[in-house]
Amino acid sequence: MITTALTELLHIRVVGKPPLVAAVSNAGGLGILTALTQPSPEALRVAIHETRAATDKPFGVNITLLPTINPPDYEGYARAAVEEGVQIFETAGNNPAQLIKFFKSRGCIVIHKCTTIRHAQSAERMGVDVLSIDGFECAGHPGEDDVGGLVLLARAAQELKIPYIASGGFADGRGLAAALALGAAGVNLGTRFMCTVESPIHPNIKDAIVKATEKDTIHIFRTLNNTARVFKNKVSTEVVALERRPGGAQFSELRDLVSGARGKLVYETGDPDYGIWSAGIAMGLIKDIPTCEELIKRIEKEAENTIAGMTQKVQQRAKL
């Protein structure tokens, strides 16, 4: 069994919606319920009840603060989750100070996700317990610095004083072993868990992930300084073409193509070309659709074997 500062803090072995969150936690990971997939704070309460009915293991709630025309009720989501007894939170996005202060005042554990060392250090000063360091390989928003995980995680080891999780490009035990070698206390898996039996997305999307390679993602919103890595399909390719034309594109011209409603229907109807949906280059490592328990056990075993194999490469020098 692999033990790190993260596993000891969160009482887990290795880390959607309620069925997947519960399955991950039951398998020994930390399932994270995404607050903003729920239409309201009250709906989040229901999702928390559903998750708790399916697992007695720890799980957390993510609240991501992103630029938007009509901001969600972030405070309402946070208050609802705390009142329902959630003790672990993942924050991400811009200006999380108020949320972090609120969670810490309630004795909660806070994981903050960021894409640069300077933002990680800022969150560390705010008092978060754990950092999630997102390399350029990740799905979703990788920031604007384009620094890959290999260097970013090593820089984190140089600069940070609290435990950190490696995010972006991880899908197997080799990746976990590599992350530990780079100083991380664990890994964050997003795309990999989308492609599990318990994941609530349409089977066609899971099949698309299995068939995809590491070259089947694309960056949208580069010209808007809000880069996002998404699955490469007809819609995302059209968005990039509009951005690259002379004069670029305004968000208002892209709004209908990138709407969250269209992206949600991808997962519901199974048409991978219908809208924008996030996926990381870890797709190139995904070859099957296991249960969460099978996946976590496999990753743990692969990491243990990889670490043992590396240890065998170290030869003791003869003493003179």
N, C-alpha and C positions, 0 to 999 in steps of 0.2 A: 504494500500500500504506500502511496506517495503522500507525504505530509508536508505542508507548507504553512506559512503564516496565515494564508487565506483559508485553508481547510480548517485550521484551528479556530479562527475568528468566527467563521460562519457555520461550523459543525457540519461540513459536507465532505464528500470524498474527492470530488473532482470539480459547471454552470452551463408574447403570443396571446395565446388565449388559454383559458383555464385548463383544458385537457392536456395540452402540450406542457404547460408550466408544471402541472401536477406530475406528469410522467417523468419529466427531467428531475424534479426534486425526489420523487420516489426512487429513481435510479441512482441517487447519490450526488447529483449535481445541484445547482441552485437555479431553479426555474424563475424567470422574470416575467411578470405580467405587465404588459404595456398599457399604461393608463389611457393614453390618447387613442387607443383602438376602441375604447368605450365612448359612447356619445355624450355621457355626462358623469359627474361624480357619483350620482346615485346608481348608475349602471355599473360603475367601477365597484361599488359596494357589493352588488350582485355577483360580479365576476370573482371577487375575493371570497365570497361565501361558497361559490361553486368550486373554486380551487381548494379551499380548506376542507370541503366535503370529500375531496378526492385524494388528499394527502395530509399526513400529520407531520411532514418534514418542513424545514424552512423554505420559504420562497420570498421573492421580493417584488417590488413595483418600480417600474421605470417611468420617469417624467422627463420628457425632452422639451426644452424651450427653443423653439425655432422661429425665425422671422415669418410672420403671417399677417394677412390683412385683418382677420378677426381672431385675436388671441383666445385660446381656450381658457377656462377657469382653472388655471394652474393651482391656485391656492385651495380651491374647492376640492380638486382631486387629491391634493396632499392631505388636507384635513380629513377627507373621507377615509383614506387608506390608514392613517394613523388611528382614527377612531375605531376602525375595524381590527386594530391590533397588529398591523404589519410593522415589522421592526427593521427590515432591510430595504433600503431605497437606492436606486441607481438614478443619478441625475445626468443630464447632458445638455449641451447647447449654451446659449448666451446668458450671462448674468444670473448664475444660479445661487448667489449669495443668500438671498432671502429664504429660498427653499432649504438650503443647507442649514442655515441658522434655526429654522423652524424644526427640522428633523432632529438636529442635535439637542435642541431644548426639550425634546420628548424622549431622549435617550436612545435614538435609533442609530443603526449603522448606515453610513452613507458611502456609496461607491460613486465616484464622479468620472465620467467618460470624457476624454479629451484627445486632441490630435497633435498637440505640440508640448514641448517640455515647459515652456513659459506658462501655458495655461495650467499644466499639471502642478507647477510650483505655486501658482495662485490659489488653486483649489486646496492644496496642502496647507497653505496659510489660513484658509477658511475653516480648517478643522475636519476635513473629510477623513474617513478611516482607511479607504482603499481607492486607488486610481485605476481606471481602465484606459490603457494607452492604445489608441487606434492608429495602426500603420496605414500607409497608402493603399494596401491590398484590400481594405475592408469594403463591405457593402455600405450603401448609404453615403453619408457625408464624411470624407476623409480630410477635410480642411483644404487649405490652399498652398501648403508648403511642399507637398508631394514627396515626403520623406517616408521610405519604406520601413517596415517593422524591424528589419535586421539592425539598422543603425538607431532607429528611434528607441527601441527597447534597451539597447546598450547604453544610450545616452541617459535613459531613465535610471539605469543602475548607477550611473555616475552622479546624478543630481538629486534623486528623490530619497526621502528618509522613511516613507511609509510603504507598505506592500502595494504592488501594482499587478494588474491582470494584463495579459497580452491579447490584443484584439486585431483581427484582420488577417485572413489567409490561413486560419487554423481549422483543421478538419480531421486530424488523426493523431496517433500517439507519437509519431516522429515530431510533429509540430509542438506537442506538449513538452516533450523532452528538450527541444530546441529553445522553447520559451523559458523553461526553467534554467537552462544554461545561460540565457541572456539576463537572468535576474528576476524574471517574473515569478509570481506566486501561484499562477494558474492561467487558464486561457478562457476566452469568451468565444462561444460558437454560435453563430447566427444562421448562415446559409446551410451549414451542416444539419442543424436541427429542423430546418424547414423540410428536409428530405428524410423524415422518419415516419414510421407507421402512425404515430399519434398526432403528427402535425395536421391541423385542420384544413390545410389548403387542398385544392383539387388534385387528384392523382396525375392529371396531365402535366401540371406544373412540376410535380416531383419528377416525372419522367423527363421533362425538359432539362431539369438540373442534372440528372444522371447522364444524359446524352451530351451535355455541354462540356466545353473545355475551358481552360483558364483564359482563353482569348474571346470568350463570348459575353464580355461586359463592355460597357461604354460609359464615358463621363458626359453628363448633361450639366447645364448651367455653369460651364467653365467661364463663359463671357460675363456672367452675372455675379462672379465671385461667390458662388454658393454651390460649388462642385458636388455632384452626387454620382456615385457609381451604381449603375442599374443594369438589368439584363439587356443585352443587345437584341432589339427586335425592330419591327417596322416603325413603331411610334418613337422610340428613343433615337433611332437613326434619322427620322424626320426632324426631331427637335434639334439635333446637332447640325443638320444641314441648314436649318433656319438661323442658328447661331453663327454659322460660318459665312453666311452670305455677306456681301458688302454692306456695311452699316450695322451688322449684327441683328439682334432681335430684342424686343422688349418683353418682359414677363407677360404682359397682357396678350401678346401674340401667341404665347406658348400655353397659356392657362388651360385651355380646353384639352390640349394634348396630354398635359401632365397632371390633370385633376386626380385627386385622391379617390374619387368615386370610380373612375375608370380603372385605377390600379386595384381597388378592392374587388372589382368584378373579375379581374384576371384570376384571383385566387378562388372565386366562387364558381365561375363558369368553365375554367380550364383552358381559356384561349390565351396563350402566351404572348400574342401579338396585339391584344386589345388595348393595353395601357402600359404605364410605367410601373415596374416592380423592381425592388432592390435585390441585388445578388452580388456576392463577392467572387474574387478569382479563385477562392477555395473550391468552386464548382469543379475545377479540373481534377480535384482529388476525390470527388464523390462518385462512387461506382455502384451504390446500392441504396436500399430503403429499409434499414433495420429498425427495430424498436429502440426506444431511448435507452432501455436497460442494456440491450445488446451493444449499442454504440458506446456507451460509457465504459462498460466492462472491457470492450475491445481497445478503446483508446488508452485506458489505464494499463492494460497488459502490454500493449505496444510500447508505451512510454517506459515501463519498467524494463522490458527487454532491451530497448534502445540504450537506456542508461547503463544497464549491466554490460552491454556490448562495448560501450565506450570505456567503461572502467577497465575492461580486459585489455584495452589498447595501451594502458599506462603500465610501463615496465619499471620495476624498482631498480634503481641504480645500485650496483654492488658497493658496499662500504669498503673503503681502503683500510 
